[in-house]
Amino acid sequence: MYTIKDREEITRLQGIDSPNQNDMNSTFELYKKYINPEIQGYNTGCSCGNSITKLHQALMGWFILNEHLFVNES
């Protein structure tokens, strides 16, 4: 489940200041995979609970705590 490919993608997303649509979609899919599989979608331009900004922040925070899980899987 914790693939090197996902680790590389999360690391790539960490360095993006102005995400494009593909970056936002990737953030959402990774958030859904690792944090909340029940989430249905994301919003932009709001401070709502499923704003892509909040999902990105949550994913990055989760990754900091769980990066070690990605070491041995490919």
MMTF fields as JSON, N, C-alpha, C and O atoms, coordinates in Angstrom:
{
  "mmtfVersion": "1.0.0",
  "mmtfProducer": "UNKNOWN",
  "numBonds": 295,
  "numAtoms": 296,
  "numGroups": 74,
  "numChains": 1,
  "numModels": 1,
  "chainsPerModel": [1],
  "groupsPerChain": [74],
  "chainIdList": ["A"],
  "bondAtomList": [4, 2, 8, 6, 12, 10, 16, 14, 20, 18, 24, 22, 28, 26, 32, 30, 36, 34, 40, 38, 44, 42, 48, 46, 52, 50, 56, 54, 60, 58, 64, 62, 68, 66, 72, 70, 76, 74, 80, 78, 84, 82, 88, 86, 92, 90, 96, 94, 100, 98, 104, 102, 108, 106, 112, 110, 116, 114, 120, 118, 124, 122, 128, 126, 132, 130, 136, 134, 140, 138, 144, 142, 148, 146, 152, 150, 156, 154, 160, 158, 164, 162, 168, 166, 172, 170, 176, 174, 180, 178, 184, 182, 188, 186, 192, 190, 196, 194, 200, 198, 204, 202, 208, 206, 212, 210, 216, 214, 220, 218, 224, 222, 228, 226, 232, 230, 236, 234, 240, 238, 244, 242, 248, 246, 252, 250, 256, 254, 260, 258, 264, 262, 268, 266, 272, 270, 276, 274, 280, 278, 284, 282, 288, 286, 292, 290],
  "bondOrderList": [1, 1, 1, 1, 1, 1, 1, 1, 1, 1, 1, 1, 1, 1, 1, 1, 1, 1, 1, 1, 1, 1, 1, 1, 1, 1, 1, 1, 1, 1, 1, 1, 1, 1, 1, 1, 1, 1, 1, 1, 1, 1, 1, 1, 1, 1, 1, 1, 1, 1, 1, 1, 1, 1, 1, 1, 1, 1, 1, 1, 1, 1, 1, 1, 1, 1, 1, 1, 1, 1, 1, 1, 1],
  "groupList": [{"groupName": "MET", "atomNameList": ["N", "CA", "C", "O"], "elementList": ["N", "C", "C", "O"], "formalChargeList": [0, 0, 0, 0], "bondAtomList": [1, 0, 2, 1, 3, 2], "bondOrderList": [1, 1, 2], "singleLetterCode": "M", "chemCompType": "L-PEPTIDE LINKING"}, {"groupName": "TYR", "atomNameList": ["N", "CA", "C", "O"], "elementList": ["N", "C", "C", "O"], "formalChargeList": [0, 0, 0, 0], "bondAtomList": [1, 0, 2, 1, 3, 2], "bondOrderList": [1, 1, 2], "singleLetterCode": "Y", "chemCompType": "L-PEPTIDE LINKING"}, {"groupName": "THR", "atomNameList": ["N", "CA", "C", "O"], "elementList": ["N", "C", "C", "O"], "formalChargeList": [0, 0, 0, 0], "bondAtomList": [1, 0, 2, 1, 3, 2], "bondOrderList": [1, 1, 2], "singleLetterCode": "T", "chemCompType": "L-PEPTIDE LINKING"}, {"groupName": "ILE", "atomNameList": ["N", "CA", "C", "O"], "elementList": ["N", "C", "C", "O"], "formalChargeList": [0, 0, 0, 0], "bondAtomList": [1, 0, 2, 1, 3, 2], "bondOrderList": [1, 1, 2], "singleLetterCode": "I", "chemCompType": "L-PEPTIDE LINKING"}, {"groupName": "LYS", "atomNameList": ["N", "CA", "C", "O"], "elementList": ["N", "C", "C", "O"], "formalChargeList": [0, 0, 0, 0], "bondAtomList": [1, 0, 2, 1, 3, 2], "bondOrderList": [1, 1, 2], "singleLetterCode": "K", "chemCompType": "L-PEPTIDE LINKING"}, {"groupName": "ASP", "atomNameList": ["N", "CA", "C", "O"], "elementList": ["N", "C", "C", "O"], "formalChargeList": [0, 0, 0, 0], "bondAtomList": [1, 0, 2, 1, 3, 2], "bondOrderList": [1, 1, 2], "singleLetterCode": "D", "chemCompType": "L-PEPTIDE LINKING"}, {"groupName": "ARG", "atomNameList": ["N", "CA", "C", "O"], "elementList": ["N", "C", "C", "O"], "formalChargeList": [0, 0, 0, 0], "bondAtomList": [1, 0, 2, 1, 3, 2], "bondOrderList": [1, 1, 2], "singleLetterCode": "R", "chemCompType": "L-PEPTIDE LINKING"}, {"groupName": "GLU", "atomNameList": ["N", "CA", "C", "O"], "elementList": ["N", "C", "C", "O"], "formalChargeList": [0, 0, 0, 0], "bondAtomList": [1, 0, 2, 1, 3, 2], "bondOrderList": [1, 1, 2], "singleLetterCode": "E", "chemCompType": "L-PEPTIDE LINKING"}, {"groupName": "LEU", "atomNameList": ["N", "CA", "C", "O"], "elementList": ["N", "C", "C", "O"], "formalChargeList": [0, 0, 0, 0], "bondAtomList": [1, 0, 2, 1, 3, 2], "bondOrderList": [1, 1, 2], "singleLetterCode": "L", "chemCompType": "L-PEPTIDE LINKING"}, {"groupName": "GLN", "atomNameList": ["N", "CA", "C", "O"], "elementList": ["N", "C", "C", "O"], "formalChargeList": [0, 0, 0, 0], "bondAtomList": [1, 0, 2, 1, 3, 2], "bondOrderList": [1, 1, 2], "singleLetterCode": "Q", "chemCompType": "L-PEPTIDE LINKING"}, {"groupName": "GLY", "atomNameList": ["N", "CA", "C", "O"], "elementList": ["N", "C", "C", "O"], "formalChargeList": [0, 0, 0, 0], "bondAtomList": [1, 0, 2, 1, 3, 2], "bondOrderList": [1, 1, 2], "singleLetterCode": "G", "chemCompType": "PEPTIDE LINKING"}, {"groupName": "SER", "atomNameList": ["N", "CA", "C", "O"], "elementList": ["N", "C", "C", "O"], "formalChargeList": [0, 0, 0, 0], "bondAtomList": [1, 0, 2, 1, 3, 2], "bondOrderList": [1, 1, 2], "singleLetterCode": "S", "chemCompType": "L-PEPTIDE LINKING"}, {"groupName": "PRO", "atomNameList": ["N", "CA", "C", "O"], "elementList": ["N", "C", "C", "O"], "formalChargeList": [0, 0, 0, 0], "bondAtomList": [1, 0, 2, 1, 3, 2], "bondOrderList": [1, 1, 2], "singleLetterCode": "P", "chemCompType": "L-PEPTIDE LINKING"}, {"groupName": "ASN", "atomNameList": ["N", "CA", "C", "O"], "elementList": ["N", "C", "C", "O"], "formalChargeList": [0, 0, 0, 0], "bondAtomList": [1, 0, 2, 1, 3, 2], "bondOrderList": [1, 1, 2], "singleLetterCode": "N", "chemCompType": "L-PEPTIDE LINKING"}, {"groupName": "PHE", "atomNameList": ["N", "CA", "C", "O"], "elementList": ["N", "C", "C", "O"], "formalChargeList": [0, 0, 0, 0], "bondAtomList": [1, 0, 2, 1, 3, 2], "bondOrderList": [1, 1, 2], "singleLetterCode": "F", "chemCompType": "L-PEPTIDE LINKING"}, {"groupName": "CYS", "atomNameList": ["N", "CA", "C", "O"], "elementList": ["N", "C", "C", "O"], "formalChargeList": [0, 0, 0, 0], "bondAtomList": [1, 0, 2, 1, 3, 2], "bondOrderList": [1, 1, 2], "singleLetterCode": "C", "chemCompType": "L-PEPTIDE LINKING"}, {"groupName": "HIS", "atomNameList": ["N", "CA", "C", "O"], "elementList": ["N", "C", "C", "O"], "formalChargeList": [0, 0, 0, 0], "bondAtomList": [1, 0, 2, 1, 3, 2], "bondOrderList": [1, 1, 2], "singleLetterCode": "H", "chemCompType": "L-PEPTIDE LINKING"}, {"groupName": "ALA", "atomNameList": ["N", "CA", "C", "O"], "elementList": ["N", "C", "C", "O"], "formalChargeList": [0, 0, 0, 0], "bondAtomList": [1, 0, 2, 1, 3, 2], "bondOrderList": [1, 1, 2], "singleLetterCode": "A", "chemCompType": "L-PEPTIDE LINKING"}, {"groupName": "TRP", "atomNameList": ["N", "CA", "C", "O"], "elementList": ["N", "C", "C", "O"], "formalChargeList": [0, 0, 0, 0], "bondAtomList": [1, 0, 2, 1, 3, 2], "bondOrderList": [1, 1, 2], "singleLetterCode": "W", "chemCompType": "L-PEPTIDE LINKING"}, {"groupName": "VAL", "atomNameList": ["N", "CA", "C", "O"], "elementList": ["N", "C", "C", "O"], "formalChargeList": [0, 0, 0, 0], "bondAtomList": [1, 0, 2, 1, 3, 2], "bondOrderList": [1, 1, 2], "singleLetterCode": "V", "chemCompType": "L-PEPTIDE LINKING"}],
  "groupTypeList": [0, 1, 2, 3, 4, 5, 6, 7, 7, 3, 2, 6, 8, 9, 10, 3, 5, 11, 12, 13, 9, 13, 5, 0, 13, 11, 2, 14, 7, 8, 1, 4, 4, 1, 3, 13, 12, 7, 3, 9, 10, 1, 13, 2, 10, 15, 11, 15, 10, 13, 11, 3, 2, 4, 8, 16, 9, 17, 8, 0, 10, 18, 14, 3, 8, 13, 7, 16, 8, 14, 19, 13, 7, 11],
  "groupIdList": [1, 2, 3, 4, 5, 6, 7, 8, 9, 10, 11, 12, 13, 14, 15, 16, 17, 18, 19, 20, 21, 22, 23, 24, 25, 26, 27, 28, 29, 30, 31, 32, 33, 34, 35, 36, 37, 38, 39, 40, 41, 42, 43, 44, 45, 46, 47, 48, 49, 50, 51, 52, 53, 54, 55, 56, 57, 58, 59, 60, 61, 62, 63, 64, 65, 66, 67, 68, 69, 70, 71, 72, 73, 74],
  "secStructList": [7, 7, 7, 2, 2, 2, 2, 2, 2, 2, 2, 2, 2, 2, 6, 7, 1, 1, 7, 7, 2, 2, 2, 2, 2, 2, 2, 2, 2, 2, 2, 2, 2, 2, 6, 7, 6, 6, 7, 7, 7, 7, 5, 1, 1, 1, 7, 1, 6, 6, 5, 2, 2, 2, 2, 2, 2, 2, 2, 2, 2, 2, 2, 2, 2, 2, 4, 4, 4, 4, 1, 1, 7, 7],
  "xCoordList": [0.812, 0.0, 0.853, 0.517, 1.937, 2.813, 3.897, 4.979, 3.615, 4.528, 5.553, 5.312, 6.687, 7.724, 7.187, 7.506, 6.377, 5.779, 4.942, 5.029, 4.134, 3.338, 4.235, 3.983, 5.275, 6.216, 6.828, 6.917, 7.241, 7.831, 6.823, 7.174, 5.571, 4.547, 4.248, 4.107, 4.151, 3.91, 5.082, 4.886, 6.279, 7.462, 7.435, 7.778, 7.035, 6.911, 5.87, 6.09, 4.739, 3.666, 4.066, 3.541, 4.988, 5.454, 6.079, 5.966, 6.727, 7.46, 6.684, 7.266, 5.395, 4.595, 3.905, 3.19, 4.134, 3.513, 2.162, 1.232, 2.061, 0.824, 0.389, 0.769, -0.398, -0.773, -1.705, -2.584, -1.488, -2.415, -3.481, -3.474, -4.378, -5.474, -4.966, -5.511, -3.932, -3.373, -2.777, -2.915, -2.117, -1.55, -2.656, -2.532, -3.734, -4.855, -5.514, -5.853, -5.693, -6.284, -5.401, -5.902, -4.106, -3.166, -3.213, -3.222, -3.243, -3.356, -4.621, -4.591, -5.723, -6.991, -6.928, -7.356, -6.401, -6.342, -5.454, -5.79, -4.341, -3.449, -4.089, -3.965, -4.767, -5.49, -6.546, -6.68, -7.283, -8.335, -7.736, -8.301, -6.631, -6.002, -5.46, -5.65, -4.791, -4.074, -4.777, -4.492, -5.679, -6.253, -7.759, -8.22, -8.513, -9.972, -10.584, -10.909, -10.742, -11.302, -12.77, -13.294, -13.433, -14.849, -15.087, -16.216, -14.048, -14.216, -14.679, -14.186, -15.617, -16.23, -15.623, -15.68, -15.056, -14.509, -13.829, -13.743, -13.351, -12.701, -13.214, -13.762, -13.029, -13.406, -12.179, -11.171, -12.279, -11.222, -11.826, -13.027, -10.99, -11.429, -12.347, -13.128, -12.274, -13.091, -12.26, -11.162, -12.801, -12.135, -12.93, -12.844, -13.701, -14.527, -13.656, -12.466, -14.258, -13.527, -12.85, -11.837, -13.4, -12.787, -12.116, -12.035, -11.639, -10.894, -9.579, -8.98, -9.149, -7.918, -6.733, -5.785, -6.77, -5.693, -5.626, -4.543, -6.769, -6.798, -6.399, -5.693, -6.848, -6.477, -4.972, -4.339, -4.398, -2.955, -2.197, -1.241, -2.62, -1.961, -2.059, -1.086, -3.218, -3.407, -2.535, -1.938, -2.457, -1.631, -0.165, 0.538, 0.304, 1.709, 2.015, 3.072, 1.101, 1.286, 1.307, 2.128, 0.405, 0.351, 1.653, 2.2, 2.137, 3.353, 4.568, 5.397, 4.673, 5.794, 5.835, 6.905, 4.674, 4.6, 4.741, 5.098, 4.458, 4.39, 5.343, 5.248, 6.256, 7.18, 7.94, 8.239, 8.249, 9.002, 8.279, 8.923, 6.966, 6.21, 6.487, 6.215, 7.014, 7.237, 8.596, 8.88, 9.431, 10.817, 10.971, 11.758, 10.256, 10.527, 9.578, 9.76, 8.6, 7.659, 7.984, 8.503, 7.677, 7.899, 6.633, 6.62],
  "yCoordList": [-1.202, 0.0, 1.262, 2.223, 1.286, 2.461, 2.33, 1.811, 2.791, 2.584, 3.713, 4.852, 3.358, 4.354, 5.39, 6.574, 4.949, 5.88, 6.94, 8.126, 6.512, 7.484, 8.392, 9.593, 7.828, 8.654, 9.734, 10.894, 9.358, 10.331, 11.396, 12.567, 10.994, 11.96, 12.921, 14.124, 12.409, 13.294, 14.258, 15.442, 13.751, 14.612, 15.692, 16.844, 15.334, 16.316, 17.376, 18.568, 16.93, 17.861, 18.811, 19.921, 18.386, 19.247, 20.532, 21.582, 20.458, 21.598, 22.498, 23.407, 22.273, 23.048, 24.21, 24.021, 25.413, 26.607, 26.922, 27.361, 26.697, 26.988, 25.724, 25.522, 24.878, 23.614, 23.791, 24.652, 22.957, 22.94, 21.874, 21.244, 21.668, 20.723, 19.305, 18.597, 18.894, 17.556, 17.407, 16.355, 18.454, 18.429, 18.314, 17.558, 19.063, 19.008, 17.632, 17.082, 17.083, 15.745, 14.703, 13.802, 14.822, 13.896, 14.017, 13.011, 15.247, 15.478, 14.82, 14.135, 15.031, 14.45, 12.92, 12.3, 12.315, 10.85, 10.276, 9.25, 10.92, 10.448, 10.647, 9.789, 11.768, 12.013, 10.93, 10.37, 10.651, 9.639, 8.253, 7.482, 7.941, 6.624, 6.423, 5.36, 7.429, 7.259, 7.822, 7.383, 8.774, 9.432, 9.187, 8.763, 9.449, 9.342, 8.781, 9.534, 7.467, 6.855, 7.209, 6.936, 7.808, 8.152, 9.511, 9.815, 10.328, 11.669, 11.555, 10.723, 12.396, 12.314, 13.265, 12.991, 14.352, 15.332, 16.453, 16.431, 17.426, 18.58, 19.851, 19.839, 20.951, 22.272, 23.161, 22.917, 24.181, 25.185, 26.539, 26.755, 27.436, 28.797, 28.943, 29.893, 28.033, 28.157, 27.716, 27.179, 27.953, 27.471, 26.32, 26.057, 25.644, 24.527, 23.314, 23.278, 22.346, 21.184, 20.367, 19.717, 20.39, 19.609, 20.501, 20.144, 21.662, 22.514, 21.819, 21.149, 21.982, 21.316, 21.799, 21.044, 23.029, 23.544, 22.77, 22.383, 22.545, 21.781, 20.328, 19.741, 19.749, 18.364, 18.262, 17.317, 19.232, 19.244, 19.358, 18.619, 20.277, 20.451, 19.179, 18.778, 18.555, 17.322, 16.203, 15.447, 16.091, 15.058, 15.267, 14.308, 16.499, 16.774, 16.5, 15.962, 16.867, 16.583, 15.083, 14.594, 14.369, 12.917, 12.29, 11.382, 12.779, 12.227, 12.42, 11.519, 13.573, 13.827, 12.767, 12.288, 12.415, 11.431, 9.985, 9.104, 9.74, 8.369, 8.057, 6.99, 8.964, 8.764, 7.445, 6.804, 7.043, 5.806, 4.57, 3.551, 4.632, 3.487, 3.196, 2.091, 4.152, 4.023, 3.435, 3.247, 3.142, 2.766, 1.443, 1.359, 0.419, -0.926, -1.414, -2.523, -0.655, -1.092, -0.449, 0.666, -1.158, -0.584, -0.62, -0.182],
  "zCoordList": [0.0, 0.0, 0.0, -0.692, 0.75, 0.833, -0.226, 0.05, -1.424, -2.534, -2.66, -2.259, -3.225, -3.508, -4.489, -4.381, -5.44, -6.412, -5.686, -6.004, -4.714, -3.952, -3.126, -3.029, -2.534, -1.764, -2.651, -2.25, -3.84, -4.77, -5.168, -5.305, -5.356, -5.741, -4.595, -4.818, -3.382, -2.24, -2.065, -1.79, -2.224, -2.127, -3.21, -2.943, -4.409, -5.495, -5.142, -5.353, -4.603, -4.259, -3.134, -3.046, -2.276, -1.187, -1.716, -1.084, -2.856, -3.38, -4.323, -4.914, -4.48, -5.438, -4.728, -3.744, -5.248, -4.675, -5.318, -4.641, -6.621, -7.345, -8.085, -9.238, -7.438, -8.054, -9.252, -9.257, -10.258, -11.386, -11.127, -10.07, -12.059, -11.874, -11.611, -10.764, -12.329, -12.117, -10.718, -10.094, -10.226, -8.876, -7.831, -6.867, -8.025, -7.085, -7.108, -6.06, -8.301, -8.409, -7.735, -7.062, -7.91, -7.296, -5.769, -5.06, -5.275, -3.835, -3.299, -2.277, -3.992, -3.56, -3.534, -2.561, -4.588, -4.658, -3.551, -2.958, -3.273, -2.211, -0.835, 0.039, -0.647, 0.598, 0.804, 1.892, -0.253, -0.181, 0.098, 0.874, -0.51, -0.345, 1.063, 1.654, 1.603, 2.857, 4.089, 5.204, 3.921, 5.09, 5.231, 6.29, 4.184, 4.293, 3.019, 2.101, 2.957, 1.749, 1.5, 0.42, 2.478, 2.344, 1.682, 1.297, 1.545, 0.98, -0.482, -1.244, -0.837, -2.163, -3.196, -4.395, -2.753, -3.686, -2.929, -1.701, -3.672, -3.047, -3.681, -4.783, -2.969, -3.449, -3.528, -2.866, -4.337, -4.424, -4.067, -4.224, -3.591, -3.323, -2.125, -2.064, -1.181, 0.028, 1.227, 1.079, 2.407, 3.613, 4.222, 5.422, 3.383, 3.842, 4.196, 3.882, 4.839, 5.322, 4.245, 4.504, 3.024, 1.95, 0.904, -0.272, 1.346, 0.415, 0.07, 0.911, -1.149, -1.571, -0.748, -0.534, -0.288, 0.559, 1.869, 2.307, 2.491, 3.745, 3.516, 4.335, 2.41, 2.115, 1.901, 2.371, 1.192, 0.953, 2.273, 2.507, 3.132, 4.425, 5.266, 5.905, 5.266, 6.034, 5.483, 6.249, 4.166, 3.546, 3.886, 4.202, 3.826, 4.131, 5.609, 5.936, 6.486, 7.902, 8.174, 8.95, 7.534, 7.684, 7.173, 7.799, 6.039, 5.434, 6.342, 6.471, 6.959, 7.871, 8.974, 9.348, 9.478, 10.559, 10.082, 10.864, 8.792, 8.287, 7.146, 6.539, 6.845, 5.729, 5.856, 4.848, 7.066, 7.292, 6.765, 6.514, 6.592, 6.09, 4.622, 4.152, 3.904, 2.462, 2.113, 0.931, 3.071, 2.823, 2.095, 1.153, 2.493, 1.993, 0.907, 0.406, 0.534, -0.491, -1.831, -1.891, -2.888, -4.223, -5.028, -6.178]
}
